[in-house]
């Protein structure tokens, strides 16, 4: 199932995360919140016997509750990422991130975790700061396609970085058509 919808205009590229995808992200936070409620199982008298300030563990669920509230707000407001050539701006939810002319390349970074890889699709700016567009817990062909789409729109390079290999998936200097891009496939 697709995570994003993409609308391309001559001077703008708008990427929106679908509501179902936002709900899945919120579901993970709700699960963590529910798991944190398990601290309420501990009887107050036994906690006080361990330490006089041990009752503070009852406040642990507040931290994941804040994350649940933020994700719930995100579901209703949505998530939009915009690249606007006419105003030379990169916007996330109508908030200015940086100037579009400061974007150097698109990166698909794969960070190995203990059991599965975590993948980040990011924009790299002149200031050497990355701005994460999306994160998945597995190698995702949609990240590949979205990265190619952004690179083609901005006419910049698209890099695939992992511990095993570093390669350029798209050379942005040339205005390559879709047939030339189709040779790149997700081999992972």
N, C-alpha and C positions, 0 to 999 in steps of 0.2 A: 504494500500500500504506500502511496506517495506521501511524503512528509510535507512537501512544499507545493505551492502554485507559483508559477513564474509568468509575469507579464512584461513583455519587452516592447518599448516604444523607441523611436529613433534617438531620443536623448535621455531616456530613463529605463532602468531595469528595476522592477519591483518584485521582491521575493516575499511571499507570505507563508507562514507556517499554518497548516491546516488545523482546525479545531480538534480533530481526533488525536492528532499528534500532541497537541498541548494537553489534552486530557490524559494521555498516557504518561507524560512527564509529571503531571500532578498526581497521578495514581501512585507513582513511586514515593513521592513525598508523603502522601496519606498513609501508605504502608509503614514508613519510618515513624510517623507520628503515632500510629496505633501501637507499634512495637515499643515506643518510648513510654506509653501509658502503663507498661508492665511494672514500672517502679512503684505504682500506686498499690501494688499487691503487698508490698512490705509493710508490716504493722508498725505503727508509730513507736510503740513501746520498745520493740526490738532495735529499731534504728537508734533511739536515744541511748540504749545500752552500749552500742558500738562507739558512738561519739556524740557529744552534745549538739554538734552542728550537722549531724547526718540527715536530719529532716530536710535539709536543702535539696536532697535528691528528688523530692516531690516537684521541684520546679524544672526539672530536666525536660518534660514535654513542651515547655513554652518555646524552646528553640525550634523544634520541628514544626510546631504550630505556626510560627511566623513564616516558615518556608511554604507551608500549605496555603496560607492566606495569600502570599505573593503569587504562587502558581494559580490559585483560583482567580485572582484579579487578572492574571495573564490570559486565562481562558476567555474572559469576557471582553477584554480590550484587544486581544490578538497580538500577534508578533509580526512586524513588517520590517524588512530591510530594503533600503532604496539606494541605488547608485544613480545620481543625477548629474549628467554631463553639462546641462545648461547652467546650473548653479554651482557646479564643481564641488558637490557635497556628497558625503557618505552619511546616510541617516539610518538610525535604528529606532523604530517607534517614534518617528518625527523628532528625534533628538540627534543633533549633529555629532558625529563621531570624529570626522576629520575631513580634509579636502580630498576630493577624488583624484586630483593630480598628484597626491602624495602616495598613492597606492603603487607599490613596486611589483607585487606578484600575488597570486593565489596559491595557497599551500594546503595540501591534504596530508596532515601529520598523523602518523600512527604511533601511538605510545603503548608499548607492551605492558600489560598488567599481569597479575598473577595467573588468572585463568583465561582471560580473553582480552583482545586488544581494544583500546579506546581510540576512536578516530575523531579528529577535529578538522573542520574545513575553516580556514582562516585567511584573512587578508593581511599581508605584510606591508607596513607603511615605511616611508623614508626614515622615520624616527626609530626604526627597528622594533616597533611594537606590533604585536599581532592583535587582530580583533577577530574573535571567534564568531563565525556565522552559525555553525551547527556542530553538535557532538552526537556521536552514536557509540554504542558499545560493541560494534562489530563492523567489519569491512562492508561498506555499503555502496552499491552501484549508483544510488541516487546522489551521493556525495561526488562521485566521479563526474556524473552528468552535470550537476549544478556547478562544479568547479570549472568544467569546460565551457559552460554557458557564460559564466562571469568573465572568464579569461577572453573568450571570443568577443564579448561586448566591450570590454575595456582595452582589448588588443594588448594584453600583457601575458607573461608566462604563467603556466600552471605547473607546480612542482608536486611530486609525490615523495614524501619523506618517511622512511621507517628505518629501523636499525639494520635491516638486511639490504636495503637499496635506497638510492636517491636518484630520481630520474625526472626529466622534464617531460610532462605529458602533452604540453601545448606550447609552441613558440608564438608569442604574441606579436612579434614584429610583422608577420605576414597575415594578411586577411584570409585565413584558410576557410574553405567552405565545409559544410557538414560531412561530405563524403570523405574528406581528408581526415576529419576528426574521428570517424567511425572505426579507424584501425586501432585506436586505443581501446583496450578492453580491460575490465577488472579481472586480472589474473590471480588475485589473492584468494 
